[in-house]
Amino acid sequence: MTNKNSSLKNAKEYDFSSFALSQHLSENIKTFKKIFENDAMFKIRTCSRGIPPELECALFFVDGMAGSELINGSIIKPIAQVITEPWDTETANNIDEIYSKLLYAGEVKKSSDLKEIVESIIYGDTALMTEGEKEVLIINSKSWETRSINEPENEKTLRGPKDGFTDALLKNSSLIRRRLKTPDLKFKSLTVGTRTNTTVCLCYLESVVNKKVLKELEVRLKKIDIDGALDTNYLDELTRDNPYTPLKTAGVTERPDVVVGRILEGRIAVLLDGSPSVMTVPYLFIENLQTDDDYYINYFFSSMGRLLRIISLLITVAVPGLYVAIAAFHREMIPTNLALSIAQARQGVPLPITIECLVMLLVFELLRESGMRMPSNVGTALSIVGAIVIGQAAVDAKFVSAPMVIVVAVTGITGLMVSKLKGAVILYRTLLVLMASVLGMYGFIVGIILIVAHTVSLTSFGVSYTAYLDSYRVQEAKDIYIRFPWWKMKERPGNISENIIRQRGGEK
Amino acid sequence: MKKIICMFLICISLCGCQSYSEIEDVMLVGGIAVDKGEDENYKVSVEIVGMSEGGEEGPLQSKVISSEGKTVFSALSDINSATSKELYLSQATVIAISEPVAREGLIDIIDVIVRDEELRITNDVIVTKDCAAAELFTLESAGEPIRSYEIQGLLENEKETVSVTPRVRVYELIDIIGSSGVSAILPAFSKEQSEEKANISVFGTAVFRGDKLDRFLDEKESKIMMLILGQTRRGVISEPIKTDTEEYMTVEIFDCRTKVTHKQQNGEITMYIDINMDVGINELTTKEDIMTMEGRQTLVEKIEKRVERDTEEFVRKMQTESGSDVFGFGERIYKQNPKLWRKIKDTDYFSSLKVKTKAKVTLRSTGFINKSPSRKDFRLSQEKGGEK
């Protein structure tokens, strides 16, 4: 990789062309040593068997990735010790015989592809090679350490399942499989990342999923050309329909129950090895305002919660802009008493109302962001600083007016209600404040129109982003603004699933 | 994409912030008073809501600034040039007009209010009697520090509690002045001098003929007028129980519905005024037990008679002395019989109308107690249904 050309060529994948497997074990050992040069964790264990049938073989594995107990007990022990049924010395090194008669391992694969062998070794498998054979046995011995299953910190619920995804794909897939005990559930695997070679798994129900979406997703994932993918967000950004939007067009969750719920609706879950966040597509706007709890508690209560979140979204986006527009342009719109108290509070405040608003919003975002990145025991100190210093002292010192503190506080609290839309909300809010400060209510309304037009124009894997927000058919509107009871949910969302009948009877 | 962003930025940056102004850089005007000027036609005063400096949460202060001008608006802009901050008229609530100005006509003033983009047409319009309009803003106020808001509150309260005078907004006034079957009425205010202080007080009603002030009605007449207009929501009537004693009863009107119809007979038009009242007894200053069936009946009849007599007397007085159709009889006729109205509308129909009043009073309650506490058989526990 001395010049640019070769590095470009090699960016795609590791070049195996200069290596080849040979029939001689010692040659092969040399080859592997070369491939894993300067890798202290790569281990080679040669073993030869004195008693017939005599064997000359070597094991290749990476320490830490492969489980030593498994290697010792299931591979080395049967080779070195026991033989139940002797075979001919001529075929002593025949790996088929070893495969069928010696090994105590469940998953064993035969391969002569050097690339596959190396990647398997790296992933924790053990390669068994014998003298005189070009083929290699790849024995599954993956047993690296993973995090245990915990409740996800960011997605706590009052009721419902408490387990969360871990960083290991296998464990994650088992969490999904455990909830969907049907052969209809498919796990399609592919690799992303030219250097990380990360396993990505598409998980869906064959009879429910929308085939078009599935195909499109696969095509897009295969097109990805990036050196590494560490989280599903990489995939989200690289596969979305509209690259330039602040809104999320793919769902992300760390909860298996949520993933299963979405798979049941016909969506596809994308699991990525090494990340607990699982992506689900297609994604609708209203999912930003749904929570897992919605489905686990009484539907009256969860409908109320959802309406609150919708109102919160409107408030958190609109209120600062509205306040600026009214206070700077349209004072006749508000009741006299309110106008008086705003005017009185504004006396002696040095900043113009727009700047004041932007500064306070910035301060709030700073507090929120620092609170998030901070160890939890410093959080109390932060809230004191926020409440007392920013709130009380700034008003007393006439840096900001009290109504503005109220506006920002309301904006902030309601913003926390719709945390899934955080990025977009901050951007839209600022846009509206700027528009309102230039054109007053007119600018505010133009801003709202721009936002709505943009949102409506979005699609997620071909499915309209704002689908069903305007539906009046019960089966389409059943889970949008209010959650209907479960017995009413007879259909899956029509443009997400191909098989829309969820329960035929249902009716109570 | 770049083009769109560019266009967007250009649009925003070129359109400027034409009407942008900080809320603390304007002077909120609470009310406007129009008087006769000494040198020029009008003397216009505005009551400004003064903020305490430095933004301390002190009480609001009322300041009055006046200026004279040939027209109302020129005087207003004169005030603007004399102050450091711009006057902001959108939060004004009261337009006070002094008697001499009202006698000359309201049209010029209404024109300004309706034409100006800041002034609201929901402003209350009032007339001041024996008191300059601007003086109203300097009188002692019982509640709000800003007199304009005090006046607005007074009018609101008046309507809900005693129904002495109507509340008329600018848009209502325009309608009435424009129509021929009814004369405009406005609430009249004056000052009430007591020792050192002078308070704002409601005088009654100002009656207009066209857009010119015709006469004032005092509080008593004003109440009767409200009754005929059907605008009485609540109110109080005091009536002696017997003609020769000092014993009184006071009833409170809970609900009052008035229906005005007309009948044409032999070229004569008779107006029938049906007043339906629900009342409750508030006060009885008698020792006699009048809470028998007959006793109640006499009370009710007394009130009915009283209302009928007052009403007819008052209408007759208006017919003979003023000739202003404050009751909107013309409009009633127009609504019920447009043909007849077309015939009579250019004549002096109002003074030739005959009026018949029928009052129906329903006694809804006697309050918590039936009998007077001075009676021997009075027991609170029984009367109030309290502890036994």
Contacts between the chains, C-beta under 8 A, distances in Angstrom:
chain1	res1	chain2	res2	distance
A	244	B	1	6.9
A	327	B	22	8.0
A	327	B	23	5.0
A	328	B	20	5.2
A	328	B	21	6.8
A	328	B	22	6.6
A	328	B	23	7.1
A	329	B	19	5.6
A	329	B	20	6.3
A	331	B	23	6.0
A	331	B	26	7.5
A	331	B	88	6.6
A	331	B	90	6.1
A	331	B	91	6.9
A	332	B	90	3.3
A	332	B	91	6.9
A	332	B	118	7.0
A	332	B	120	7.1
A	336	B	91	4.9
A	336	B	93	6.7
A	336	B	149	7.1
A	339	B	23	7.3
A	339	B	28	6.6
A	339	B	91	5.3
A	340	B	28	6.7
A	340	B	49	6.2
A	340	B	60	6.7
A	340	B	91	7.7
A	342	B	23	5.7
A	343	B	23	4.9
A	343	B	24	5.8
A	343	B	26	7.9
A	343	B	28	6.1
A	343	B	49	7.7
A	343	B	51	6.2
A	344	B	51	4.9
A	344	B	52	7.6
A	344	B	55	6.9
A	344	B	57	7.0
A	344	B	60	7.4
A	345	B	55	6.6
A	346	B	22	6.9
A	346	B	23	5.4
A	346	B	24	4.1
A	346	B	55	7.3
A	347	B	24	5.3
A	347	B	51	4.9
A	347	B	52	7.4
A	347	B	53	6.7
A	347	B	54	6.8
A	347	B	55	3.7
A	348	B	24	7.8
A	348	B	53	7.2
A	348	B	54	5.1
A	348	B	55	4.0
A	349	B	24	7.3
A	349	B	55	6.9
A	352	B	22	6.1
A	353	B	22	6.1
A	353	B	23	7.2
A	398	B	54	7.5
A	398	B	55	5.8
A	401	B	55	7.7
A	434	B	12	7.6
A	435	B	12	7.4
A	437	B	17	7.1
A	437	B	20	7.2
A	438	B	12	5.5
A	438	B	15	6.8
A	438	B	16	7.7
A	438	B	17	5.6
A	438	B	20	7.8
A	439	B	12	7.9
A	439	B	15	6.5
A	439	B	17	7.8
A	440	B	19	6.6
A	440	B	20	7.4
